[in-house]
């Protein structure tokens, strides 16, 4: 087994273990993916990645982080995504969509404007979260129980549109300080109802949403979840790897097929804790202690490094982020370096 070994999750077969990791492009209007997204995602499919993941895609307008993020809460967005899905499929690659709600980390300006909070005149909106805990200098409103129920349905409706658009898999983004994470981490969640307090209560929103989505998508379609395995905070309420192990077991029981193990979201990680493979142990621990497939992330930039993760059975998929920005053909170049077979698009064979 190596980086170019095929893998099957439910009915989805991937030609290799290389995944284009979700990365926000901030290049959308009205949540509609643009030609930029077609080229960004399509070129990595041409470049040989087995699975192409969209950037985090909002399930509702108020779920955006910025006005330049993509969404799939209406049919115009769905139809634009279908064009991209079709092109990726033409390249013998598979494509997944990452569904997401920013929660209290929403209503922000474009990164070129330092992602400061939007004013009302600039199109800003009232952000809501598990609790009125300050994030990004803003104190969000607390979601009511009725609003939580409505949000679950928005994830379900987005998942249904994703299936209609032809996506091969769906990932719920439950990490990086976004809405699901704002519920399961006690750093943010200070509720005292059935969605707060105990770990069982804090993970309830995510687990219930997983169950609803699982029931609405085809049985053969794998369901993925990205989590922050740790908060990277040395405080009593911080989420820990032990908490993630509990969550992973419950997610598996509710029909999740793979967990991408990332980290952080509420604070900057100190530079001394960031190094090649720094988050791979999260994926390995979750994989072996809960017997669920995992995806590894975190400063994975080289072919041998990525291959070793699979050979050593630390994870089942390797999510390549920034190196894919530097090299859209990372997979093709990796196959050559590792002296492993992979299919090269006929249009490019003269160069390889």
N, C-alpha and C positions, 0 to 999 in steps of 0.2 A: 504494500500500500504506500502510495506517495502522492505528491501534490497533483499529479495528473491521473490519478485513479478515479474512475467514475464513482458516483455515490447516488443512492436512491433514498429519498424521503417521501414516504407514502408512494404516490404514483409519479412523483417528479424525479426524473433522472437528470443529473448534471454530468457533463463530460469531464469536469475536473473540479478541484476543491478551491479554486480561486474565485473570490467574490469582489466585485466593485462595491466598496463600503459606501453607505449613504453619506453624502456630503452636500449641505445646502449650497445652492448656487446663487440665490438672491437675484434671479433673472426672470421673474414672472410678473404678470399683471393680472389682477383679478383671479389669482390662483391658477391661471392657465399655463401649462408648460409651453415653452416657446421653442423656436428653432435651436436655441442654445442647448436646451435639454435633449433634443433629438441628436445633436452632434456629440454632446458630452457623453450621453449614455451609449449612443450608437457606436462611437469610436472605440469604446472599451469592449463592446461586443465584437467588433472587427478585430480588436487586439487580443482576443482569445479567452477572456474571462468566462468561466462557466455560468456564473450567475451575476446579473446586473441588478443592483438595488437602487431604486430611486432615492432621492433625498427625502427627508421627513415631509410628509404630505398631509396637510391639515384636513380634518374631517368636518370642519365648520369654519365660517369666516372668523369667528372670535377665537378660533384655535390657532391662528397664525402667530408667529413671532414678529414678523415684519410684513409690510404690504408687498414685499417682493418674493414671498414664499409661495410654493405651489399648494394646490388643494385638489380634492376630489369630492366636493360636496354638491356638485351639480353636473348635469349631462354635458354641458359645453366642455368642462374640464375632462370629463370621462372620455369624450370623443377625441380630444387632443392627445390624451395619454394613449389611446388605441393606436394612433399613427406611430407612436414611438415603440409601443409593444410589438407591432407588426414588423418594424424594421429590425429590432433586436432578434426576433424569431428568424428572420431571413438570414441572419448571421450564425445560425445554429447555436444560439445562446438562449438562456432562460432569463426571465426578468421578474423581479418581485417589487412590491410597493410597500413602503414603510408608512403606516398610518400613525397619526400623531396629533396631539393637542398641547400647545405650549403652556396653557394655564396661566399661572402668575408671571411667567416669563414672556408674556406677549405684549403687543402694542408698543413695539420698539422701532426706531429708525433703522435705515439701511446700515450695514457695517461701515460703509464709507463715511457715515455720520456718527460713528462710534456706538451705534445701537443705543442711543439715549431714548428715554421714553417719548413717545409721540404725544403732542398736544391735541386737543379736540380739533383745532383748526387744521391740523396736519392729517386728520383721519384716525386719530387715536380712539381707543375704546376702553371700557371698564374691564379690567382683567379679574378673573376669579380663580380661586384655588381651594384646596382642602380647608385652609384656615387663613385668617388675616395676618400671615407672617411675611415680613418684609422681604422682597426680592428685587434686585436691580433698582433699589431706591424707591420702590413703590409697594404700598400695602394693598394686596388684592382683597376683594370681597370674598366671604366664605360662601361656597356653593351650598344650596339647599339640597335636601335629599331628593326632591322632585327634579331639580336640575341635574343631579347625578344620574338619575334614571334616564333623562333626556339625552345625556351625553353618551350613555351606553348605546342608545338607538342610533345616534349619529355615527358611531364607530361601525355599527352593523350596516347602516345604509352605505357608508363609504366602502365597506368590504364587498357589498353586493355590486356596487358600481365597478370596483376593481376586477371582480370576476367577469363582469360584462365586457370590460375593456380588454380582457384576455390575459391578465397577469397570471403568472404561474404559481406564485406564492405570496403570502401576506405576512408582514412583520409588524407587530405592535411595538411602537417605541415607548418603552417604559423606563427609560434611563435619563441621564444627563440633566436632571433637575426639572424635567417637564412634568406634565400633569399627573400621570400615574405615579411617578417618583415622588411628587409632592404629597401624594397620599400615603405611600408605604413607608417613607422615611419620617420618623418622629421629629426630625429636625424642623420640618415644616408643618406636619400634621399635629394640630393641638385639639382636634375635635373630641367631643365626649359622647358621640352617638355611635351607631353601629358601623360607622366608617372611620372611627378614630379610637385611640387608646391602645388596645392590645395589638400584637402583630397580626393576628387573625382578622381583626377589624380593619387595620390599615391596608391590608392587601386585598380586601373584599372588592373594591371598585375594579381593580385589575382582573381579579379572578372571575368575577361575574361578567365582565366584558369579554374576556377570553371565551367563556362558555357560550355566550350569545353569538359571538362571531363564528366559533367552531360549528355551531348548529346550522348556520346559514350558508357556509361555503361548502363546496363539494368535498365529499369524504376523501377523495384522492389528493386534495390540495393540502400541502403542509402549512402549518401555522407556526410562525416564529415569533419570539419575543426578545427584544433587546432590553437588558436591565443594567443598572449601575450596581455592580456586585458589591461595591463599598462606596461610602460617601467621601472617603479620604479626609475625615474630620475626627479629631481626637477629643470628642465630647461624648457625654453619656448617651445622648439620644441618637447618635450616628448609626446608620445602617451598616451592618457588618457582613462578612462573607458567610458566617454561620446563619444569619438571617436569610441570605440568598439561597443557601442550601434548602432551608425550609420552604421558601417560595418556589424554588425549582421543582421540588417534589410535587407540590400542589399544582403547579402549572402543567406538569407532565400528566397528572391524573385527570386534568381538564382538557386534554387534547392538544397540548403544545408539543411540537416535534423537535424544535431546536431552540436553544437559548444562546444569544450573543452576549458575552460577558464583558461589558465595558465598566466604566467607573466614574465617579464624581458627578458634578453638576451644580453644586451649591457654593463651591469655593474653588479658587485656582489651586491646582496641584503643584506642590513645591518642585522645583526643577530637579532636585536630587532624587526624586521618586519616579522620574520619567526617563526611561532608557529602553533600548530595544527589548521587545518581548515583555515589557513590564506588567502587562495585564494578562498574559498567557496563563499564569498559574490560576487565575480565576476560572478560566474556561476548563482547564485540566481538572481542578478540584470538583467543579460542578459536574463535569462529564463522568468522572469515576465514582463520586459519592452518591449521585442520584441516577446514574445510568440513563442519561439523556444526551442526545447529540448536542454539541456546542460549536460556536463560532468564536475564533480568537481574533482579538484586535489589539492595537497598541504598538506603534513604531515598528511595524513589520515592513521592511523595505527591500529585502534581498531574497533572491530565489532560494539559495541554500537554507537561509533562515526560515522561510515559509515552508519549504519541503520538510525540514526537521520537525516542525510542529506536527505535521501529519505522520511522518515516519515514527515519531516518538509517542504517537497516540495522545497528544495533549489536547487536540481538538479535531473536529470533523471537517470544518471549513475554515479558511483563512481569509479574513476581510482586510483588503488592501485599500487604504484611503489615500493619503497624500502621495505615496509613490505612484499611484495611478494617475494623479494629476501631472506628475513629472513625466510619466511614461505610460501613455495609453495602451502600449503594446507590451505591458509588463508580462503577461502570460506567455506570449510568443517568445519573448526574449528569455524568459525563465526556462521554457522547454529546451531551447538551444543550449543554455548554460548547463542545465542538468542532464543533457543528452537523453531527453525523454521525448517520445513521439507526441505530436499534437497536430491537428489539422490547421493548415495555413490557407487563408482565403486565396483562391486562384489568382485574383487580381494582384496579389502581393508576392507571389511565390518567387518571382525573379529577383527579389531583394533578400530572400532568406535561404 
